[in-house]
Amino acid sequence: MQIAYNGLGSFTITAKPMQADVTLVTNPFTSPNTKFKSQVASLVVSSHDGDDANNFKAVEPEHPEDHKKVFNIPHAGEYEVGGVAVAGVDATRKDGTAHTIYRFDIEGVKVGFLGALDRTLSEKEVEGLGPIDILIVPAGGKNVLTASQAAEVVAQIEPRMVIPSYVDGGDDYGMPDALKRELGCPTEEVNKLKIVKSGLPEEDMKLVIFTK
């Protein structure tokens, strides 16, 4: 599995869970300050209805030769596309607007995606998300979790690896250094992350920061 960061809350996850490659894109955005490059994917998830998460038209089908359209997931539920299982859990924002957090089961690795969450999770939401190996958590402040709040959520979920989102400095969001200080765990800086289940940390949790 390979993970790349597109900015804000958007990531591109490419894997081969069955016979063909399957690419998943999270929160494709429209932003005047942070550039989003058009993507090719089989599956797109959006955590909420907003310019930072619902630019579905920027994602083209991954396998057009098979006449397959992009499978868009904008809300909670259980889905399966090309061997990738997706579970969406309702987790409304503080102002009551609809918001969904997700778990992706890919190549035996459970990836948690918290979208643009702006509060800690309830016990029910943590249980709904289930055990997580890699957690993508917003940590840039503004209208998402601050670094200290993100650290609280990490403690709630206890993943083996943490990837911060909304930390590219675009649109007045913060940078990842604050979360690095809050977690105080081993840190790796990457351009793209290639990971298999056997490569996950066994003991100490790891923070992975994507560089531009």
C-alpha positions in Angstrom: 0.0 0.0 0.0 1.2 3.5 -0.8 -0.1 6.7 0.7 0.5 10.2 -0.7 -0.6 13.6 0.6 -2.5 16.0 -1.6 -3.0 18.8 0.9 -5.6 19.8 3.5 -7.5 16.5 4.3 -6.9 14.8 1.0 -4.8 11.7 0.6 -4.3 9.2 -2.3 -4.1 5.6 -1.2 -3.1 3.0 -3.7 -3.2 -0.7 -3.1 -3.6 -4.1 -4.8 -6.0 -6.0 -2.5 -7.1 -8.4 -5.3 -6.0 -8.7 -8.9 -6.0 -5.1 -10.0 -4.8 -1.8 -8.4 -7.4 0.1 -6.4 -6.9 3.8 -5.7 -8.8 5.6 -3.0 -8.9 9.4 -2.6 -10.1 11.2 0.5 -11.6 14.7 0.6 -10.8 16.1 -2.8 -10.9 19.9 -2.4 -11.3 23.2 -4.1 -9.0 25.9 -2.6 -7.6 29.2 -3.8 -4.5 28.8 -1.6 -3.7 25.1 -1.8 -3.5 23.4 -5.2 -5.3 20.1 -5.7 -4.1 18.0 -8.7 -6.6 16.0 -10.5 -6.6 12.4 -9.4 -7.5 9.0 -10.9 -9.3 6.6 -8.6 -11.8 3.8 -8.1 -13.1 5.2 -4.9 -13.5 8.6 -3.3 -14.7 9.3 0.3 -15.8 12.7 1.6 -16.1 13.4 5.3 -18.5 16.4 4.9 -20.1 18.8 2.4 -17.6 21.6 1.9 -15.1 23.1 -0.5 -12.3 21.3 1.3 -13.9 17.9 0.8 -16.4 17.5 -2.0 -14.6 18.2 -5.3 -15.7 14.9 -6.8 -15.4 16.2 -10.4 -11.6 16.4 -10.0 -11.3 12.6 -9.8 -11.5 10.5 -12.9 -12.2 6.7 -13.2 -9.2 4.5 -12.6 -10.4 1.7 -15.0 -12.3 3.4 -17.8 -11.6 0.5 -20.1 -14.0 -1.6 -17.9 -16.7 1.2 -18.1 -16.4 1.6 -14.3 -17.3 5.0 -12.8 -15.7 6.4 -9.6 -17.5 5.1 -6.6 -18.3 8.2 -4.4 -19.0 7.8 -0.7 -20.3 11.0 1.0 -21.8 9.6 4.2 -21.8 6.8 6.8 -22.4 3.2 5.9 -20.5 0.0 4.9 -19.1 -0.4 1.4 -16.7 -2.6 -0.6 -14.9 -1.7 -3.8 -12.3 -3.9 -5.5 -11.4 -5.6 -2.2 -11.2 -2.4 -0.2 -13.8 -2.4 2.7 -15.0 1.0 3.9 -16.9 1.7 7.1 -18.3 5.2 7.7 -19.4 6.4 11.1 -21.4 9.5 11.8 -19.4 12.0 13.9 -21.1 15.4 13.6 -19.0 18.5 14.1 -19.4 20.8 17.1 -21.9 23.0 15.3 -24.1 20.0 14.5 -23.3 19.8 10.8 -23.1 16.3 9.3 -19.6 14.8 9.3 -18.3 11.2 8.8 -15.2 9.4 9.9 -14.0 6.3 8.2 -12.1 3.0 8.5 -10.5 1.5 5.4 -9.5 -2.2 5.5 -6.7 -2.5 2.9 -4.3 -5.3 2.4 -4.9 -6.4 6.0 -4.2 -2.9 7.4 -6.9 -0.8 9.1 -6.6 2.9 8.2 -8.7 5.4 10.1 -9.5 8.7 8.4 -11.0 11.4 10.6 -11.8 13.9 7.9 -12.2 17.5 9.3 -13.0 16.5 12.9 -13.1 19.4 15.3 -13.7 17.6 18.7 -12.7 14.5 20.6 -14.7 11.3 19.9 -17.4 9.8 22.0 -17.0 6.2 23.3 -19.6 5.1 20.8 -17.7 6.7 17.9 -14.5 5.1 18.9 -16.2 1.7 19.1 -17.8 2.2 15.7 -14.4 3.0 14.2 -12.9 -0.1 15.7 -9.2 -1.0 16.0 -7.0 1.2 13.8 -3.4 0.6 12.7 -2.8 3.9 10.8 -4.7 7.0 11.9 -5.1 10.1 9.7 -6.0 12.9 12.0 -6.5 16.6 11.4 -4.2 18.7 13.5 -3.9 22.2 12.0 -6.3 24.1 14.1 -8.6 26.8 12.6 -11.8 24.8 12.0 -10.4 21.3 12.7 -8.6 19.8 15.7 -5.7 21.6 17.2 -2.5 19.7 17.8 -3.3 19.2 21.5 -6.8 18.0 20.7 -5.5 15.7 18.0 -3.1 14.2 20.6 -6.2 13.5 22.8 -7.9 11.7 19.9 -4.8 9.7 19.2 -4.8 8.6 22.8 -8.5 7.5 22.5 -7.8 5.3 19.4 -4.2 4.1 20.2 -3.1 3.5 16.6 0.4 2.1 15.7 1.0 5.0 13.2 -0.2 8.6 13.0 -0.4 10.8 9.9 -1.5 14.4 10.4 -3.8 16.2 7.9 -4.6 19.9 7.5 -1.0 20.6 8.3 0.4 21.8 5.0 0.1 25.5 6.0 -2.5 26.1 3.2 -5.6 28.1 3.9 -4.2 29.3 7.3 -3.9 25.9 8.8 -0.9 25.1 11.0 2.1 22.9 10.4 2.9 19.4 11.8 5.6 20.5 14.3 3.0 21.2 17.0 1.6 17.6 16.9 5.2 16.3 16.9 5.8 18.1 20.2 2.5 16.9 21.6 3.0 13.2 20.8 6.8 13.0 21.5 7.1 9.7 19.6 9.5 8.6 16.9 8.9 10.6 13.7 9.6 9.9 10.1 9.4 12.4 7.2 8.5 11.1 3.8 7.4 12.2 0.4 5.3 9.1 -0.1 4.7 6.3 2.4 4.9 2.6 1.3 3.7 0.3 4.0 2.7 -3.3 4.5 1.2 -4.8 7.6 4.5 -6.5 8.7 6.1 -3.0 8.5 3.9 -1.4 11.1 5.6 -0.4 14.4 5.5 -3.2 16.9 6.0 -1.2 20.1 6.4 2.6 20.0 3.8 4.5 18.0 5.3 6.4 15.0 4.3 9.8 13.6 4.7 10.1 9.8 4.9 13.6 8.4 4.6 14.2 4.6 7.0 16.7 3.2 6.3 18.9 0.1 
